């Protein structure tokens, strides 16, 4: 796929990652179409941008078949995101994350020329499919999901790989670390939650004892990985996209307090159900095959994220 000017479809493009990715795609000269049902995304995140916006659902087969046509690349971000939602409604989680992904793959298969890989599809996943593992997370470990969300994302990964193996579709799976950054006000990610906590009540609420660990990646770095995956000739592969740095939630809380310049207190709530205790990723494969690595430190990324939250509140 051409590095510039190619038409790209972003499902879930009005969400947190999508709003950032669309800006990077436009900056590289791509024509961008966004498909989003606005269940969680916000159309105002795309205000003033030269994109074609289509309000619709990935479960609408006819719409998906229509929208996919004419695009050289697809970034599939639309999903039921997160463990809590999957615990509350496992069936809906499966429908969106599995059937929705299958709808896209079928639409691509209907338009792609076999073995030419003319359409590339980048699938957004996470470490949830790996589940019960000793870190670091790597691409060669057997998945052992511990939540319906992990199971549905694993199924989506499997379908992407199977459609490459069966019909040579140009699919790539990216397992995102814990992403943070601007345009995340509507999300329940821990960085966004801490920023909102400080602004709303001057104190942070930590789930559990705060000794859980995560691998935090700034959204700008993540979007560069997506662009490289779109432009790469590598297909039928899974990549860990993170920083390889393990950070406890308590360490994160202290860092957010520092960049906010506020002496916010820390409160403790119950531990989250089906939550992975320790989690960070090895990224050697992404370095070797995609030529990607993170550039933004946690301190710098948190500073930019806090600036966005503080400004958005005004």
Secondary structure, DSSP 8 states (H G I E B T S, - for coil): --SSS-EEEEETTTSHHHHHHHHHHHHTT-EEEEEE--SS--GGGGTT---EEEE--TT-HHHHHHHHTT-SEEEE--S--SHHHHHH-HHHHHIIIIIHHHHHHHHHHHHS-TTT--SEEEEEEEGGGTBS--SSB-TTS--B--SHHHHHHHHHHHHHHHHHHHH--EEEEEEE-EEE-TT-TTS--HHHHHHHHHHHHSEEEEETTS--EE-EEEHHHHHHHHHHHHH-S--SEEEEES-S--EEHHHHHHHHHHHHT---EEEEE---TT--SS--B--HHHHHHH-------HHHHHHHHHHHHHHHH-
